[in-house]
Structures are given as C-alpha cells and as structure tokens.
C-alpha cells in the first residue's frame, strides 16, 4: 500500500523531517484531543510550524490522518527482526 498523495512530495531530508514532524504532532494531538477538535492550525502549532508549511505537504487534516494510518499499517506489516 502506498501513502496518500501529498501536495508536495518531500524530496530532501529536511522536507521528510517536516512531514514526520507534522505526522508526529497530529498523532500526539489525537492521543489528547478528540478528532473533531483538531484543526490544521492546531497541528501546525503542535509541530512548531506555520500553517503554510503544513499546507505545502497536506491539503487538510483528513489527509494528514490518512498518512498516519498508512504509516501505522506499514509498521504493523513489517516483519519483526529476530
């Protein structure tokens, strides 16, 4: 399964780090806050990014949470190391 398309695919390490920061921030919020109360602005604040930086990679919060689901599924499917 491939990740949902993002507005801009991260090409450089710094961009990949920004995407990970966004996903980790959204995951952290989801652990503390009901989904309905999470906004892209709140995710950006949690990630210490501007909303514009977030929108370079994701069009809305649903796309962010879809990417988290894909990431979690990929981690689940990875075989455990002996």
PyMOL commands that place a pseudoatom at each C-alpha (Angstrom):
pseudoatom trace, name=CA, resn=UNK, resi=1, chain=A, elem=C, hetatm=0, pos=[0.000, 0.000, 0.000]
pseudoatom trace, name=CA, resn=UNK, resi=2, chain=A, elem=C, hetatm=0, pos=[1.345, 3.431, -0.862]
pseudoatom trace, name=CA, resn=UNK, resi=3, chain=A, elem=C, hetatm=0, pos=[0.952, 6.604, 1.129]
pseudoatom trace, name=CA, resn=UNK, resi=4, chain=A, elem=C, hetatm=0, pos=[-1.804, 9.018, 0.139]
pseudoatom trace, name=CA, resn=UNK, resi=5, chain=A, elem=C, hetatm=0, pos=[-0.605, 11.680, -2.227]
pseudoatom trace, name=CA, resn=UNK, resi=6, chain=A, elem=C, hetatm=0, pos=[0.622, 14.836, -0.610]
pseudoatom trace, name=CA, resn=UNK, resi=7, chain=A, elem=C, hetatm=0, pos=[0.563, 18.255, -2.192]
pseudoatom trace, name=CA, resn=UNK, resi=8, chain=A, elem=C, hetatm=0, pos=[4.319, 18.202, -2.418]
pseudoatom trace, name=CA, resn=UNK, resi=9, chain=A, elem=C, hetatm=0, pos=[6.337, 15.037, -2.087]
pseudoatom trace, name=CA, resn=UNK, resi=10, chain=A, elem=C, hetatm=0, pos=[9.303, 15.501, 0.232]
pseudoatom trace, name=CA, resn=UNK, resi=11, chain=A, elem=C, hetatm=0, pos=[12.461, 15.312, -1.872]
pseudoatom trace, name=CA, resn=UNK, resi=12, chain=A, elem=C, hetatm=0, pos=[15.090, 16.475, 0.587]
pseudoatom trace, name=CA, resn=UNK, resi=13, chain=A, elem=C, hetatm=0, pos=[15.866, 15.153, 4.043]
pseudoatom trace, name=CA, resn=UNK, resi=14, chain=A, elem=C, hetatm=0, pos=[14.647, 18.415, 5.585]
pseudoatom trace, name=CA, resn=UNK, resi=15, chain=A, elem=C, hetatm=0, pos=[11.274, 18.037, 3.837]
pseudoatom trace, name=CA, resn=UNK, resi=16, chain=A, elem=C, hetatm=0, pos=[10.986, 14.429, 5.000]
pseudoatom trace, name=CA, resn=UNK, resi=17, chain=A, elem=C, hetatm=0, pos=[11.702, 15.609, 8.547]
pseudoatom trace, name=CA, resn=UNK, resi=18, chain=A, elem=C, hetatm=0, pos=[8.965, 18.236, 8.236]
pseudoatom trace, name=CA, resn=UNK, resi=19, chain=A, elem=C, hetatm=0, pos=[6.470, 15.599, 7.098]
pseudoatom trace, name=CA, resn=UNK, resi=20, chain=A, elem=C, hetatm=0, pos=[7.447, 13.369, 10.036]
pseudoatom trace, name=CA, resn=UNK, resi=21, chain=A, elem=C, hetatm=0, pos=[7.107, 16.335, 12.396]
pseudoatom trace, name=CA, resn=UNK, resi=22, chain=A, elem=C, hetatm=0, pos=[3.597, 17.008, 11.092]
pseudoatom trace, name=CA, resn=UNK, resi=23, chain=A, elem=C, hetatm=0, pos=[2.553, 13.371, 11.428]
pseudoatom trace, name=CA, resn=UNK, resi=24, chain=A, elem=C, hetatm=0, pos=[4.044, 13.056, 14.913]
pseudoatom trace, name=CA, resn=UNK, resi=25, chain=A, elem=C, hetatm=0, pos=[2.353, 16.271, 16.054]
pseudoatom trace, name=CA, resn=UNK, resi=26, chain=A, elem=C, hetatm=0, pos=[-1.015, 15.113, 14.733]
pseudoatom trace, name=CA, resn=UNK, resi=27, chain=A, elem=C, hetatm=0, pos=[-0.572, 11.732, 16.427]
pseudoatom trace, name=CA, resn=UNK, resi=28, chain=A, elem=C, hetatm=0, pos=[0.285, 13.418, 19.717]
pseudoatom trace, name=CA, resn=UNK, resi=29, chain=A, elem=C, hetatm=0, pos=[-2.786, 15.628, 19.485]
pseudoatom trace, name=CA, resn=UNK, resi=30, chain=A, elem=C, hetatm=0, pos=[-5.006, 12.662, 18.703]
pseudoatom trace, name=CA, resn=UNK, resi=31, chain=A, elem=C, hetatm=0, pos=[-3.815, 10.998, 21.892]
pseudoatom trace, name=CA, resn=UNK, resi=32, chain=A, elem=C, hetatm=0, pos=[-5.003, 14.016, 23.917]
pseudoatom trace, name=CA, resn=UNK, resi=33, chain=A, elem=C, hetatm=0, pos=[-7.790, 15.705, 21.970]
pseudoatom trace, name=CA, resn=UNK, resi=34, chain=A, elem=C, hetatm=0, pos=[-10.960, 14.441, 20.252]
pseudoatom trace, name=CA, resn=UNK, resi=35, chain=A, elem=C, hetatm=0, pos=[-10.558, 14.230, 16.470]
pseudoatom trace, name=CA, resn=UNK, resi=36, chain=A, elem=C, hetatm=0, pos=[-13.293, 16.833, 15.899]
pseudoatom trace, name=CA, resn=UNK, resi=37, chain=A, elem=C, hetatm=0, pos=[-11.340, 19.430, 17.899]
pseudoatom trace, name=CA, resn=UNK, resi=38, chain=A, elem=C, hetatm=0, pos=[-8.124, 19.003, 15.914]
pseudoatom trace, name=CA, resn=UNK, resi=39, chain=A, elem=C, hetatm=0, pos=[-7.530, 21.552, 13.169]
pseudoatom trace, name=CA, resn=UNK, resi=40, chain=A, elem=C, hetatm=0, pos=[-4.687, 22.105, 10.754]
pseudoatom trace, name=CA, resn=UNK, resi=41, chain=A, elem=C, hetatm=0, pos=[-3.815, 25.232, 12.729]
pseudoatom trace, name=CA, resn=UNK, resi=42, chain=A, elem=C, hetatm=0, pos=[-3.608, 23.215, 15.917]
pseudoatom trace, name=CA, resn=UNK, resi=43, chain=A, elem=C, hetatm=0, pos=[-1.433, 20.574, 14.235]
pseudoatom trace, name=CA, resn=UNK, resi=44, chain=A, elem=C, hetatm=0, pos=[0.876, 23.275, 12.896]
pseudoatom trace, name=CA, resn=UNK, resi=45, chain=A, elem=C, hetatm=0, pos=[1.144, 24.840, 16.355]
pseudoatom trace, name=CA, resn=UNK, resi=46, chain=A, elem=C, hetatm=0, pos=[1.921, 21.446, 17.928]
pseudoatom trace, name=CA, resn=UNK, resi=47, chain=A, elem=C, hetatm=0, pos=[4.581, 20.867, 15.253]
pseudoatom trace, name=CA, resn=UNK, resi=48, chain=A, elem=C, hetatm=0, pos=[6.025, 24.379, 15.751]
pseudoatom trace, name=CA, resn=UNK, resi=49, chain=A, elem=C, hetatm=0, pos=[5.429, 25.131, 12.062]
pseudoatom trace, name=CA, resn=UNK, resi=50, chain=A, elem=C, hetatm=0, pos=[3.465, 27.732, 10.192]
pseudoatom trace, name=CA, resn=UNK, resi=51, chain=A, elem=C, hetatm=0, pos=[0.135, 26.664, 8.737]
pseudoatom trace, name=CA, resn=UNK, resi=52, chain=A, elem=C, hetatm=0, pos=[1.603, 27.477, 5.321]
pseudoatom trace, name=CA, resn=UNK, resi=53, chain=A, elem=C, hetatm=0, pos=[4.399, 24.957, 5.884]
pseudoatom trace, name=CA, resn=UNK, resi=54, chain=A, elem=C, hetatm=0, pos=[1.812, 22.316, 6.743]
pseudoatom trace, name=CA, resn=UNK, resi=55, chain=A, elem=C, hetatm=0, pos=[-0.253, 23.120, 3.644]
pseudoatom trace, name=CA, resn=UNK, resi=56, chain=A, elem=C, hetatm=0, pos=[2.791, 22.640, 1.406]
pseudoatom trace, name=CA, resn=UNK, resi=57, chain=A, elem=C, hetatm=0, pos=[2.510, 18.929, 2.192]
pseudoatom trace, name=CA, resn=UNK, resi=58, chain=A, elem=C, hetatm=0, pos=[-1.127, 18.268, 3.139]
pseudoatom trace, name=CA, resn=UNK, resi=59, chain=A, elem=C, hetatm=0, pos=[-4.352, 19.853, 1.947]
pseudoatom trace, name=CA, resn=UNK, resi=60, chain=A, elem=C, hetatm=0, pos=[-6.349, 19.165, 5.126]
pseudoatom trace, name=CA, resn=UNK, resi=61, chain=A, elem=C, hetatm=0, pos=[-6.382, 17.305, 8.414]
pseudoatom trace, name=CA, resn=UNK, resi=62, chain=A, elem=C, hetatm=0, pos=[-8.028, 14.240, 6.885]
pseudoatom trace, name=CA, resn=UNK, resi=63, chain=A, elem=C, hetatm=0, pos=[-5.100, 13.811, 4.505]
pseudoatom trace, name=CA, resn=UNK, resi=64, chain=A, elem=C, hetatm=0, pos=[-2.723, 14.026, 7.484]
pseudoatom trace, name=CA, resn=UNK, resi=65, chain=A, elem=C, hetatm=0, pos=[-4.619, 11.361, 9.412]
pseudoatom trace, name=CA, resn=UNK, resi=66, chain=A, elem=C, hetatm=0, pos=[-4.799, 9.178, 6.303]
pseudoatom trace, name=CA, resn=UNK, resi=67, chain=A, elem=C, hetatm=0, pos=[-0.996, 9.387, 6.069]
pseudoatom trace, name=CA, resn=UNK, resi=68, chain=A, elem=C, hetatm=0, pos=[-0.716, 8.409, 9.746]
pseudoatom trace, name=CA, resn=UNK, resi=69, chain=A, elem=C, hetatm=0, pos=[-2.941, 5.384, 9.116]
pseudoatom trace, name=CA, resn=UNK, resi=70, chain=A, elem=C, hetatm=0, pos=[-0.805, 4.312, 6.161]
pseudoatom trace, name=CA, resn=UNK, resi=71, chain=A, elem=C, hetatm=0, pos=[2.369, 4.769, 8.222]
pseudoatom trace, name=CA, resn=UNK, resi=72, chain=A, elem=C, hetatm=0, pos=[0.967, 2.696, 11.085]
pseudoatom trace, name=CA, resn=UNK, resi=73, chain=A, elem=C, hetatm=0, pos=[-0.182, -0.044, 8.732]
pseudoatom trace, name=CA, resn=UNK, resi=74, chain=A, elem=C, hetatm=0, pos=[3.258, -0.205, 7.114]
pseudoatom trace, name=CA, resn=UNK, resi=75, chain=A, elem=C, hetatm=0, pos=[4.899, -0.503, 10.548]
pseudoatom trace, name=CA, resn=UNK, resi=76, chain=A, elem=C, hetatm=0, pos=[2.432, -3.240, 11.516]
pseudoatom trace, name=CA, resn=UNK, resi=77, chain=A, elem=C, hetatm=0, pos=[3.168, -5.191, 8.345]
pseudoatom trace, name=CA, resn=UNK, resi=78, chain=A, elem=C, hetatm=0, pos=[6.968, -5.026, 8.756]
pseudoatom trace, name=CA, resn=UNK, resi=79, chain=A, elem=C, hetatm=0, pos=[8.274, -8.380, 9.889]
pseudoatom trace, name=CA, resn=UNK, resi=80, chain=A, elem=C, hetatm=0, pos=[9.769, -8.395, 13.346]
pseudoatom trace, name=CA, resn=UNK, resi=81, chain=A, elem=C, hetatm=0, pos=[13.535, -8.639, 13.415]
pseudoatom trace, name=CA, resn=UNK, resi=82, chain=A, elem=C, hetatm=0, pos=[14.861, -11.848, 15.023]
for i in range(1, 82): cmd.bond("trace and resi %d" % i, "trace and resi %d" % (i + 1))
show_as sticks, trace
zoom trace
